[in-house]
């Protein structure tokens, strides 16, 4: 689910910038989580994490950074929430309200 969120997030950024269109997809919840991650760590760091690593490296490096910015175990809890479709809970963890 997080990979889909990343893919859709960056695809939308390109579409909005190039086509000036905003759309919705089946991945809206995933994208909302990635938007929260972008707010937490910055778009540039998020982009570098996504485009600069293979999937396994992405998750390991991203998880480490998210845990540094929040608390230990937060990234794994976010991953579990997303797998279960609990996107609001994942966002609350990122924002430090859960």
Order of alpha helices (4+ residues) and beta strands (2+ residues): alpha-alpha-alpha-alpha-alpha-alpha
